[in-house]
Amino acid sequence: MWEKIKAYFKRKQTERQAKKDRIAAVKPTLDQFNPPLTRKEWRLTGRGKYEFDANTRKLTQFGLTVRLEHRLNLMMLVLLALVVVTYIVMLFF
């Protein structure tokens, strides 16, 4: 019985180690990650949210698209909130 318990804990330990190894293999190293160098570039990328080309020091086409989608979504939410407030004001006053 003790052998089964020891084998169970040993198997769990090897599973945890295998999971850690898989995560370590996927994590980027500092050499792979090229952060923007200046404050202006860091702000341009939305604090690292949008794709940035290290060679041209500008946002890539994909980064520009994602940033525009984000801005449009925020604008739609603001307009929706303004419409709701307008209807509430018109209904109760």
C-alpha positions, -999 to 999 in steps of 0.1 A, spaced: 0 0 0 28 24 9 44 17 -25 12 28 -43 11 60 -23 48 67 -30 43 60 -66 13 84 -68 33 112 -53 63 105 -75 40 105 -106 25 138 -95 59 153 -90 70 143 -124 38 157 -139 45 190 -122 80 191 -134 69 182 -170 44 211 -168 71 235 -156 94 224 -184 67 230 -210 60 264 -197 97 273 -196 100 262 -232 72 285 -243 82 316 -223 102 341 -243 137 349 -232 149 385 -229 167 380 -262 135 372 -280 116 400 -265 126 434 -280 109 461 -260 105 496 -273 134 518 -263 118 552 -258 89 564 -238 72 576 -270 74 541 -285 62 525 -254 31 547 -253 26 542 -291 22 505 -286 -3 510 -258 21 498 -231 31 468 -253 -4 457 -263 0 464 -301 25 448 -324 56 469 -330 83 465 -356 118 469 -341 135 477 -374 112 506 -385 104 517 -350 67 519 -360 35 499 -354 30 471 -379 -1 469 -401 -16 443 -377 -8 466 -347 -25 495 -363 -56 474 -371 -59 461 -335 -55 496 -321 -82 509 -344 -105 481 -335 -100 488 -298 -107 525 -303 -138 518 -323 -151 495 -296 -146 521 -269 -164 547 -291 -194 524 -296 -197 519 -258 -195 556 -252 -222 563 -278 -244 535 -264 -241 550 -229 -250 584 -243 -281 570 -260 -292 553 -228 -287 585 -208 -306 605 -234 -336 581 -233 -336 582 -195 -336 620 -195 -364 622 -221 -385 596 -203 -384 610 -168 -380 647 -173 
